[in-house]
Amino acid sequence: MRGFIAICLGDFLLAEINEMLSALPGAAGIKQVPVENLHLTLKFLGEIEGKPLEETVKILNTIAAETAAFTLELTGVGQFPRRGTPRNLWLGVKPSPALHALAERIGKEVRYGDDKPFSPHITLARVKYAGSEEDAYISALYRQKEFAFPKQRVTKFSLMESVLRPKAPEYSVGWDFILKDGAEK
């Protein structure tokens, strides 16, 4: 399976982000991520099967059992690369020691996947080419900087499966890892 470890966003948060994105002008050169695919990646694994997958699930169960639930707060928008013509547009995540500790531990203990440093963000769109429509979209997005999103209590993270499709990848939860105090009350 092609996988990644992520925090899935709650329906209430997805609805708010969808409202913001719906207000943006259309732009042929910008491909928005389907709202149902929005997530916060903790680590990309790539292709993983068999024993490596079993080891990863075991490690993630241990990490979850030893990690307290925390609050996720979204703030601001930005782009990669930070200067010049953007390739990715994103929604920022307010710095959180608990979030960084979780991502750092996963990065150290899960031996598979990429070794990129953790950069908390939620990819909203990919820029395929630039023109006046795309400039208008990006300007409108940046005017949304102060859009207030509700906070989300993070009670679990997930090992996601990604199946590449022509229109957009399809994501599904393979395993949920409930944080030590994350059980719903």
N, C-alpha and C positions, 0 to 999 in steps of 0.2 A: 504494500500500500504506500501511497505518497502521503506523508503526514506532517503535521506540525502541532505544537503545543500552544494553546491559546486560552484567553479569557473571552467567553462569549458575552455579548451584550444583551441585557434584558429587553423585553418587548417595549417597555415604556421608554427606554433610552433610544432604541431603534426608531420608534415613532417620532421622537423629537428630532433626531438626525434627518429622518426622511422629510420632515416638514421644512427643515433648513435647506436641504438639497433641492426640494421641489420648487423653491423660490428662485433658484438660479436659472439664468437663460440657457437655452440649448446651444451646444457647440459640437459640431461634427467631429472635431479633432480631440475631444475629451470623452473618455469612456468611464462613466461612473461605475463604481463597484455596486452590484445589487445590494440593497439594504440588508437583505437576509444573510449576506456574506460578510458583513462588517464584524470585525473582531480585533482583539489586541493580541498580536503574536508574541509569545514568550520565547519560542525557539522553533526554527524550521528544521525538520528532520530529513526531508527528501524521501527516497524509497527506503522502506524499512519493513522487514518480514522476519519470521522465524524467531530464533534465539535473540537477536538484537531487539526485536519488538517486545518479547517476553521480559527481557532485562529492563527495558525502558519502562514498561508498565509497572514492574515491581518497584523501581526507583521512584517513580511518580507517586505511587501509593504511599511510600515512606515519607516523601517530602510533604504530601498533603496532610498526612496524619500529624506532622510536626509543625504545621504552619497555621497561624491564626487568621481568621477572616479579617478583611480590611475594606476600606472604602476606596472606590475608584471615582475620580473626578476628571471630567473632560474640560479642556480649556484651550481656546485659540485654534488657529489654523496655520498651516505652513506648507512648505514644499521641499522636495528633494530633486536636484541638489538645491542647497539653500540660496545660491546665487546663479544668475543666468536663467536659461530656459528650463522650466520645471519638467520633470518626467512623472513625478507623483505628487498628488495633493493630499494633505492629511489633516486630521483633527488631532490636536495635542492632548496629552495626558498630564495632569498636574503632578509634579514630583511627589513621590510617596516612598518613604523608607521601606515599608512592607512590600510594596510591589517590586521595588528594586532588589530586595533581599530574595524574594521568590524567584525572580528571573535569574539572578546571579547563581543561586543554588542549582536551579535546573541547568543552567549553562555549564556549571562545573561538574555536576554528577551524571548528566545524560551525555554519554560519550559519542553519540551519533548525531549527525546533522551538521549544520554550519556553525562556525565559531565567531560569527559577527557579534560585535558588542550590542548589548540591549539598548534600543532607542525607542522608548514607548510612544506609539502613535497608532492611529487607526487610518489606514489608507482609504480615502474617499473616492479618488479618481486617478486615472492614468492619462497623461497627456500624450497623444499620438503624434500630433503636429500642431504648430502654432500659427495663428492668424488673428484677424480682428475679432471673430466670434470667441475664440479661445481666450484672448486677452480680456474680453468683456466678462466671460465666465469667471476667470481667475480674479478679476477686480471685484466682482459681486461676491465671490467667496470670501475674499479678504475683508469686505465690509461687514461680514457676518461674525467677525472676531469676537464680539461681545455676546453672542448668542448664549443664553444661560441653559445649560443642560442639568438635569437632575443627577444627583450622585447615585452611584450603584454600590451596594454592598456585595463584595466578591466573596462567595461562599464555596466556590469550586473553580477548578480549571479543567480543561479538556484536552484529550488527544484527538485531534481532528483528522479525518481522511479527506483528501482533495482529489477529485476526479476531474481532469481537464476536459472541457467541452469547447466546441467552437465559439459559442456566444459568451460564456462565462464559466469558470470552474464551479463544480458542485461540491459543497462541503457537507460533511455529516460527522456527528459525534461518534467516535469509536469507543472511548471510555471517558467517564467523568471521574474526577478525583475531588472528593469532598474534603474541605479544610476541616481541621480538628474541631472547630466550634461553628462549622458552617451548616450543620443540619438545620433544615427549616423547622420552625417552631409552630 
